[in-house]
């Protein structure tokens, strides 16, 4: 092997070692900044938490792995705690592009709900339902509609939950009873609870509810 080739190999090896050391230093700096950020997070000093986390995220290290995602989740929660819901939602949008996680849809919807933008919260939850198939989103939508006394819309969503079958069917069937009762449509509530009890006769609370509703019609 010629002296020139040996020299080139030596330069490449040295450069590789230098890059590895540089990446390791960046990774250690990220860890230190994250540790500081979480101390402030525990103290509920969210402004300082954000400052440290954003500094950590600016340091790009190929060794970070899932660490950046972990810090980003703390970052969004910090913005949420400071009631900067718009910024928190923006970050959840970025996370959703990387991972279509039901948890991110839930937390993004929570931001819209806390901002009292209920129609948008419903849209986010329905998007979560369509993209993940998790019926928890339908329950969250029902909660919003019931809180807003939009009972007809709530019942439409309940029917989607019942039609989805699966383990959540029982919950949605009983939720239908509750919504009818809240809307003071006691006849419909009684019919719904009778249908529920036919399918789930072992539910003692539902049997008591049927007895109660029989006195209201």
C-alpha positions as CSV (number, residue, x, y, z in Angstrom):
1,X,0.0,0.0,0.0
2,X,1.5,3.3,-1.0
3,X,2.3,6.0,1.5
4,X,-0.3,8.3,-0.1
5,X,-3.2,5.8,0.4
6,X,-2.1,5.2,4.0
7,X,-2.2,8.9,4.5
8,X,-5.7,9.2,3.1
9,X,-6.9,6.3,5.3
10,X,-5.3,7.9,8.4
11,X,-7.1,11.2,7.6
12,X,-10.4,9.5,7.2
13,X,-10.0,7.5,10.4
14,X,-9.0,10.7,12.3
15,X,-12.0,12.6,10.8
16,X,-14.3,9.7,11.8
17,X,-13.1,9.7,15.4
18,X,-13.4,13.5,15.6
19,X,-17.0,13.3,14.3
20,X,-17.9,10.6,16.7
21,X,-16.4,12.6,19.6
22,X,-18.3,15.7,18.4
23,X,-21.6,13.7,18.2
24,X,-21.0,12.3,21.7
25,X,-20.4,15.7,23.1
26,X,-23.6,17.0,21.6
27,X,-25.5,14.1,23.0
28,X,-24.1,14.7,26.5
29,X,-25.0,18.4,26.2
30,X,-28.6,17.4,25.2
31,X,-28.8,15.1,28.2
32,X,-27.6,17.8,30.6
33,X,-30.1,20.3,29.2
34,X,-32.9,17.8,29.4
35,X,-32.1,17.0,33.0
36,X,-32.2,20.8,33.9
37,X,-35.4,21.2,32.0
38,X,-37.1,18.3,33.9
39,X,-36.1,19.8,37.2
40,X,-37.9,23.0,36.2
41,X,-40.8,21.0,34.9
42,X,-41.2,19.3,38.3
43,X,-41.1,22.8,39.9
44,X,-43.8,23.9,37.4
45,X,-41.5,26.6,36.1
46,X,-42.6,26.0,32.5
47,X,-41.0,29.0,30.9
48,X,-37.5,27.8,32.0
49,X,-38.5,24.3,31.0
50,X,-39.2,25.5,27.5
51,X,-36.0,27.5,27.3
52,X,-33.8,24.5,28.2
53,X,-35.7,22.0,26.1
54,X,-35.6,24.2,23.0
55,X,-31.8,24.6,23.5
56,X,-31.5,20.9,23.8
57,X,-33.5,20.3,20.6
58,X,-31.3,22.7,18.7
59,X,-28.3,20.4,19.2
60,X,-28.5,17.8,16.5
61,X,-27.0,14.5,17.5
62,X,-27.3,11.2,15.6
63,X,-27.1,9.5,19.0
64,X,-30.3,11.1,20.3
65,X,-32.7,8.4,19.0
66,X,-36.1,8.8,20.8
67,X,-34.7,11.4,23.1
68,X,-35.8,14.3,20.9
69,X,-39.3,12.9,20.8
70,X,-39.4,12.6,24.6
71,X,-38.2,16.2,25.0
72,X,-40.7,17.4,22.4
73,X,-43.6,15.9,24.4
74,X,-42.4,17.7,27.5
75,X,-42.2,20.9,25.4
76,X,-45.8,20.6,24.2
77,X,-47.0,19.9,27.8
78,X,-45.1,23.0,29.0
79,X,-46.8,25.2,26.4
80,X,-50.1,23.7,27.4
81,X,-49.5,24.4,31.0
82,X,-48.7,28.0,30.1
83,X,-52.1,28.1,28.2
84,X,-50.3,28.7,24.9
85,X,-52.6,26.2,23.2
86,X,-51.8,27.4,19.7
87,X,-48.1,26.7,20.0
88,X,-48.8,23.3,21.7
89,X,-51.1,22.4,18.8
90,X,-48.5,23.4,16.2
91,X,-46.0,21.0,17.8
92,X,-48.6,18.2,18.0
93,X,-49.1,18.7,14.2
94,X,-45.4,18.1,13.7
95,X,-45.5,15.0,15.9
96,X,-48.5,13.7,14.0
97,X,-46.6,14.0,10.7
98,X,-44.0,11.6,12.2
99,X,-46.3,9.3,14.1
100,X,-50.0,9.0,13.6
101,X,-50.5,8.3,17.3
102,X,-53.9,8.4,19.0
103,X,-52.3,10.0,22.0
104,X,-51.2,13.0,20.0
105,X,-54.7,13.5,18.6
106,X,-56.1,13.3,22.1
107,X,-53.7,15.9,23.4
108,X,-54.1,18.2,20.4
109,X,-57.9,18.0,20.9
110,X,-57.4,18.8,24.6
111,X,-55.7,22.0,23.6
112,X,-58.6,23.1,21.4
113,X,-61.1,22.2,24.1
114,X,-59.2,24.2,26.8
115,X,-59.2,27.1,24.4
116,X,-63.0,26.7,24.2
117,X,-62.8,26.1,20.5
118,X,-65.2,23.2,20.7
119,X,-66.0,22.8,17.0
120,X,-62.3,22.5,16.3
121,X,-61.9,20.0,19.1
122,X,-64.6,17.9,17.6
123,X,-62.9,18.0,14.3
124,X,-59.6,16.9,15.8
125,X,-61.2,14.1,17.7
126,X,-63.1,12.9,14.6
127,X,-59.9,13.0,12.6
128,X,-58.4,10.8,15.3
129,X,-61.3,8.4,15.1
130,X,-61.0,8.2,11.3
131,X,-57.2,7.7,11.3
132,X,-56.9,5.3,14.3
133,X,-60.3,3.6,14.7
134,X,-60.2,4.1,18.4
135,X,-63.7,4.7,19.8
136,X,-62.3,6.8,22.7
137,X,-62.5,9.7,20.3
138,X,-66.2,9.2,19.8
139,X,-66.7,9.3,23.6
140,X,-64.7,12.6,23.8
141,X,-66.9,14.1,21.0
142,X,-70.0,13.0,22.9
143,X,-68.7,14.7,26.1
144,X,-68.4,18.0,24.2
145,X,-71.8,17.7,22.6
146,X,-73.4,16.9,26.0
147,X,-71.6,19.7,27.7
148,X,-73.0,22.1,25.0
149,X,-76.4,20.5,25.3
150,X,-76.3,19.4,21.7
151,X,-78.0,16.2,22.4
152,X,-79.0,15.2,18.8
153,X,-75.4,15.5,17.6
154,X,-74.3,13.4,20.7
155,X,-76.8,10.7,19.9
156,X,-75.6,10.5,16.2
157,X,-72.0,9.9,17.5
158,X,-73.3,7.3,20.0
159,X,-74.8,5.4,17.1
160,X,-71.4,5.4,15.4
161,X,-70.0,3.9,18.5
162,X,-72.6,1.3,18.8
163,X,-72.2,0.4,15.1
164,X,-68.5,0.0,15.6
165,X,-69.2,-3.1,17.7
166,X,-66.2,-4.3,19.7
167,X,-65.7,-4.0,23.5
168,X,-67.0,-0.4,23.6
169,X,-70.5,-1.2,22.3
170,X,-71.8,-1.7,25.9
171,X,-70.4,1.7,27.0
172,X,-72.1,3.5,24.0
173,X,-75.4,1.8,24.6
174,X,-75.4,3.0,28.2
175,X,-74.2,6.4,27.1
176,X,-77.3,6.6,24.9
177,X,-79.5,6.1,28.0
178,X,-77.7,8.9,29.8
179,X,-78.0,11.3,26.9
180,X,-81.7,10.7,26.5
181,X,-82.1,11.2,30.2
182,X,-80.1,14.4,30.2
183,X,-82.3,15.7,27.4
184,X,-85.3,14.8,29.5
185,X,-86.6,12.4,26.8
186,X,-87.5,9.8,29.4
187,X,-89.5,7.6,27.0
188,X,-86.6,7.2,24.7
189,X,-84.3,6.7,27.7
190,X,-86.5,3.9,29.0
191,X,-86.5,2.2,25.6
192,X,-82.8,2.5,25.4
193,X,-82.2,1.1,28.9
194,X,-84.5,-1.8,28.2
195,X,-82.6,-2.7,25.1
196,X,-79.4,-2.4,27.1
197,X,-80.7,-4.7,29.9
198,X,-81.8,-7.3,27.4
199,X,-78.2,-7.5,26.2
200,X,-76.5,-7.0,29.5
201,X,-78.8,-8.4,32.2
202,X,-75.9,-8.8,34.7
203,X,-75.6,-5.0,35.0
204,X,-77.4,-4.3,38.3
205,X,-77.0,-0.5,38.0
206,X,-78.7,-0.6,34.6
207,X,-81.6,-2.6,36.1
208,X,-82.0,0.0,38.8
209,X,-81.9,2.7,36.1
210,X,-84.7,0.9,34.3
211,X,-86.8,0.8,37.4
212,X,-86.2,4.5,38.0
213,X,-87.0,5.5,34.4
214,X,-90.2,3.4,34.4
215,X,-91.5,5.9,37.0
216,X,-90.8,8.9,34.7
217,X,-92.9,7.9,31.7
